[in-house]
Amino acid sequence: MPDHKLKRVLGLPTVTFIAIGTTIGGGVFIFTGIVFKITGAGLPLAYSLAVIPVFISMLPLAMLGSAIPTVGGNYRYPSRMVSPGLAFVGIWVYALAAFFGQIPLYAIGCAKYAQTIFPSLPSEGFAIGLVTLFFVINLIGVKPAAQIQGVLVLILIAALFYYAFSGFTAATSIRFTNIMDKGWGNLLIGTALLTFTYFGSNAIIEMGGEIVNPGKTIPRAFAISFPVVAIIYIAVAITTVANLPAGEMKHYDEPLIETSRIILSKNGTVFFIIGGAILALTTTLNAMFLVGTRSILIIIEDELLPKQFGRIHSRFGTPWILLLFIWIFSVAGILSGLSLQTLASYAALGGLVIFLPTMLAALRFPSLYPEQYRKADFKLKGFWLWACPVVGILMVLFFGLVIMIDLKTPVNIGCFLFFIASGILFYQWRKRNLKKRGIDLARKVVEKEKWIE
């Protein structure tokens, strides 16, 4: 589907809200407790260090989005600059992991947090209802979905700041007297794990064709969202360490909820659970519906998937068939009975897989498209032109290995390898099928002039 069929309606505020909303997800609630046990009082320092490699690796994406804004950038950039097969497999694995893993994970997570207030709430029914709600919102159109995202993110930020700064008044500084008591090794492990909590803002390059003045808006959204997220995370970490002894962590699954009960009133705790934990998950759910179809639309345009999958609703102007597929896979994931840990591992691996081809594209971009590189409002130069993508590639390979090892069982590891193998096999089958029809996929995909606005 050509980009011009999707209207440019998203300005800097909404794009920034999308970037923040896709970044502040369940990670801050899940990983804070895990890393607190590893680093102790060094948790705020670990959050501070973790943002550095992620921000560096996002700069190449900002450059690509500024120079050649397009719909479905996570597929389009690597397919045109590196390999259509590599790009397709990346999106294939991401889609399986996100629609069947991450969306169900966050929907069920919302239900479990809601049960702390409403214990009799049915988790599966609530999760399916939540997924259905965001399906309908995004079916109506991208602008209402983005506006709702903005409101949700504002409430989420307010709840997290409320938690953080309420805790400052009750904090005891003695717990920060030795932030390295767990050692440098543990600090590095904790920092490595926390990088996952900063992923998500790369979703905005999926929407370049719908962003007003994308050459300036995309890098500015990155520049605004990362400091905001980092400040929130560090403030939350300081409050958690200052008010909840590390020695008591083994008794708690959700340390932020336990800390909120210590430092906040009963009503304040309810606001934090709903406006913080639940909205952190729902903003990511909404954003996944909002951007999850964009790369697949370009894959359909390249004829790697049937064209009818990309049909646009005549009234709302949204890809309703793809949204319906996301809803079906998500409901299936909710009802699958898979453990939350398995869903989380697959979701994280899918997010890493989609990242790697885009880093490779950033390395090749200046030589393949010198004119677009020269005219870009934001571009990397000299040392940073290759150093930033290399940092991203190394980060993806390292954390991908860590998560694969953490899957532990051959069955769990084999399932994810099947995701990859099935994508490779489907691509090869489709490529041969198109060749029989006289379509040279490689030539079709790399034609430069037909995809640059």
N, C-alpha and C positions, 0 to 999 in steps of 0.2 A: 504494500500500500504506500503510495507516494506521500511524502511529508506534508504536502500542501493540503491534504484532506483533513489534517488535524490543525485546528486553529491555534494561533499564538495568543494565549490568554493569560499566561502565568508571568507575573512580575517578580521583582526581587523579594518582596516580603513572603509571598506564597512559596517560592522556590526555596527560600531559607527555612521556612517552617517544615517543608517536606524533608530537607536535608537533616534538620534537627530531629524530626519525628522518626525518620528511618534509622537514625543513629542511637537515640535514647530508647532502646527497646528493653526486653527482659534482661539483657546482659548485666546492667548495673545492679539489678536485684539478685540475680543468680550468682554472678562472679564475685561480688563484694565479699560475701561470706566465705567462699572458697579461698580467695586470695588472702583474706584476713588471717585464716588459719596458717597460711604459708609464711606471710611476711610480718605478722604482728603489727607493731606500731608503724612499720614502714609502708603500710597500705596507701596513704596519701602520696608518698614519694613514688610508689609503683604506678599509680594512676598518672602522675605527672610525667614519668618517663615513657609510659606506654603510648602517649599521644604523639610522640616525636616521629617514630618510624611510620606510623599510619599517615600522619599529615604529609610527610615527605613523599610517600607513595601515592597520595591523592593529587599531588601537583601535576603529574603527567596527565591525569584525567581532566583536570581543569584546563590544561593547555589544549587537549584534543577538543573538549567541549567549546572552548572559546574560538578555536580556529575553524572547526567544521562542525557547527551545531547540527544535530540530526536526531531523528527518532531512533531509539534502539541502539544507542552508541555502544553498549557492551557487546553486541554482535557485529554491528556495522564496521566499527573501526578495525578490529582484528581480521574480519573476513575480507576487507579490502586491502589491508596492509600486511597481513601475515599469511593466513591460510583460511579459506572458507570452511574446511573440515574441522580445524581446531576450534574456530569460532562457534560452529554449529554444536560440536560436542560440549563445549563449555556451557552454552545456553540449555542444551538438553539435560545435562546433569543438574544445572542450577534449577531448572523447572521441576524436575522430579523431586529434588531435595526441598525446594521452597513450597511447592503446592501440596505435596504429600507429607512434608516434614515440618517446615518452619511455621506455616500458617496454622496447622493443627496444634503444634506445640504452644504457640502464643494464645490461641483460642482456649485451649484447656488450661493454660497458665492463668488466664483471666478468670476462668471459672473457679480455680482453686483459691485465688486471692479473694474473690467475691464471697466464697464460702466462709472466710474468716469473719464476715459480717452477717451473712445469711447461711447458716450451716446446712439447712435443708435444701439448698439450691442444687438441682441436678446438673452435674458438671458437663455431661455430653450434650444435654438439651440446651444449656446455656451457650456452650461453645458453638454448636450448630446455628443457634439463633444469631450469635454475634457475627459469624462468617456470612450468614444470609443478609444481615443488615448492611455490611460493607459491600457485598455484591450489588445490592440494590442502589446504594449511594453512588457507586462508581458506574453503574449502568446508566444512571441519570445524566452523568457528564463529568468531565475532568474538572471544570471550574468549581461546581458545588463540592466535589470531593476534596479539592485543594483548599477551599475556604473552610470546610469542616476540619480539615487537618490543622489549619492555622489556629482555630479556636481550641482544639484538643491539646495542641502543643503548648499554648499559653497557660492552660490549666495545669498541665504536667510540669512545666518549669516553675510555676508558682508553688506547687505542692513540694517539689524537691528543694527549692530554696527555703520554704517554710520549715521543712525538716532540718535542713542544714543549719540555718541560723538560729532556730530554737535550741538546737543542741549546743551551740557555742556558749550560750549563757549558763548551761548546766555542765559544761565540760570541765574535766580535771586535767591540767597540763602535765601531771606527773607521768601519764602514760606515754608521753612523747619524749621522755628524757633519754631514751636509748632506742632510736628508730631502727638501728641496725642489729638489734639483739638476736634476730634470726639468721644473720649472716648475709653476705653479698650473693651467695648462690641462690638462696631462697628469694631474695629481692629480684633477681633476674628471672627466675621461674614465674614469680607473680606478675612481673612486668609483661612477660611473654603472654601469659593467659589474658591479661587485661587489654591487650591490643584488640581482641575480638569485640570489646564493648565500644570501640570507636569506628567499626565498620558500619556501612549503611548509607553514608552520604553520597557514595558513588552512584546511587540510584538516579540522581538528577541528570546524569548524562543520557539516561534513557529518554528524556523528555525535551531534548534540545529543539526539536521541531515545534514545540508548543510553548516555548519561553520567549517572552518579549526581550529584544536586544540581547540574545544569548551570549554574544561575544564578551560582554561585560558582566552580565547577570550571573553566569555560571561560576566564574572565578570569585566574584564577590560573595556569592552564597557559600562557597567553600570557606572563604576567609572569615566570614561572620560565624558560621555554624561551629567550626572547630573550637575557637576560644570559648564560646558559650557552653558547649558540651564539656570541655575540659574543666572550666571553672565549677560547673555543677558537680561533676564527678569528684573532683578534689575536695570540694566543700562537704559533700556527702560522706566521703571517706574520713575526713577529719572528725566530723560529728560521730560517726560510728565507732571509731577507735577511742575517742575521748569519753564515750558514755557506756560502752559495752566491753568489759574485760576480755582480752583474747582467750584467757583460760576457760571462759564460759561458752566459747563458740561451739564446742562439741555438742552442747545441749540444744542448739538452735539450727533449724533448716533455713530460716529467713531472718538474718540478723537485722535488716533494716526495719522489719515489722516489730521485732522485739525491742529495738532501740526506740522506735516511735512510741511504744507503750511506756517507756521509761521517761521520755522527755516531753511528751505531748499529753494534752488532755484526752479524754475518751473521744470527744468530737473531733479533736485535732488528728487523732490516730485514724479515725474513719475517713477524714478528708485526705490524709496522706495515702491510705490504702487505695481509695477510689481514684483520687486525682493524681497519685503518683504511680503505684504499681500497676493498677489496671489500665490507666491511660498510657503508660509507657508501652504496654503490650498492644493496646488498640490502635495507637497512632502508627505503629509499625504494621499492623494488619491492614489498616487503611492504605498506607503507602505501598504495600506490596500489591494490592489490587490496583492501585493508581498507576504503578510503573511496570507491573509484572507482565503486561501484554506487549510492551513496545518492541523489544527485540524479536519476539515471536512474529510480530507483524512484518518485520523486514525479512525474516526467514521465509515467510509465506510469499512475499514479494519476489524473493529469489527462487520460488517454486520448489523449495525443499520440503514444504508441507502443502497440502491441498489448498487452493485459493479460497474455497468456501469457508475455511476456518477464520479468515480475516474479514468476513463481512461486517460492515459498519451499520449500526442501527439508523434507520432513515430519520427518526425524530431526534434522538439524543446524540448522534454522531460518535458513538462509542462502539468498540469491538465486542459486541454482545456474545458472540459464540465463544470467543476465547475467555471472556469473563465467566461464562457458564461452565466451561471446562475447569477453570480454576476452582470454582465453587464445588463442582462434583468431586475433584481430586481431594480438596480440603476436607469435605465431609467424610470421604472414604478414609482419610488419614485419622480423623477424629474417632471413627468407629473401628479402626484397625486393631486397637488394643496394644500397639507398640509402646514400649516404655518411653517416658519423657526424655530420659538420658539418650536413648537411641535416636529419637527424633531430633534432639539438639545436636548430636554429633553429625548427623547427615546434613542438617541445615547449615552448620558451620563449614563443612567440607564443600557444600554446594556454593556457598559464598566465596570461598577461596578459589575454586575452579574457575568461576566466571571472571575473577580478577586477573589471573595470569595472562590470558591472551591479550588483554588490553594493555598490560605493561609492555609486552613485546611489540604491540602496535605503536606505542609511544616512542620506542627506540627507533623504529623505521620511518616514522612520520616525516621528519624534516627532509630526508633524502627523497622520499616518494612524492611529497607535496610541498616543494620549496616555496611556491607562491603563497599558498595558504599559511604556511609557517611564518613567512615574512610579514604578512598582513595581520596576524593574530593580535588581538588586544592584550592577551596574556601568553607569554611563551617562556620556556626555560632556555637558558643559554650556557655555552661552555661546559664546565664540569657538571653542572646540575642537569644538563640535558640527558646525560647517560646515567649519572649517579642516582637520581630519583627513581627511574624505572628499575634499576638494578636492586636498590633497597626493597622495592615492592616485590620483585621476583624472589629474592632471598627470603623475605618475610613469609610469602605464600608457601614456598617449599618447606620451610622449617615448621611452620604451624600446621600445615597439612600432614606432615609426618607425625607430629606430636598427637594430633587428633586421631589419625589412623591407628597408632599404637594404643591410644586410650580406648578404642573400640574393643580391644582385647580378643574377642572370640573370632575364630575363622569365619563363622556364619555372618557376623556383623560386617566384618571387613569384606567378605565375598559379596555381600549385597551391594555395597557401594561400588566395588569393582564391576559388578554387573551393570550398574547405572552407566558407567563409562563405556563398557563393552557394547551395550545395547545402542548407545549413541553412535559409536563408530560403525557398527554393522548397519544401522538404518541409513546413515549418511552414504555409505558405499553402495547400498542397494538403490537408494534414490538417485545417486549420481549415475549409475548404470542405466536406470530407467529413463532418466532425462536424456542420456546420450542416444538411446534407441529412438527417441523422438526428435533427434537432431539438435538438442540443446547442449552446448558446451558450458557446463557449470562454471568452470574456472574462468573462462573468458567473460561470461555474463556477470560474474561477481566483481571482477577487478576493473571493469570499465569505469574509469574515473569520473568522467563528465556527468554521468547519469545519476549520481547520488549526492553530489555537492551542490548546495543551494547557490 
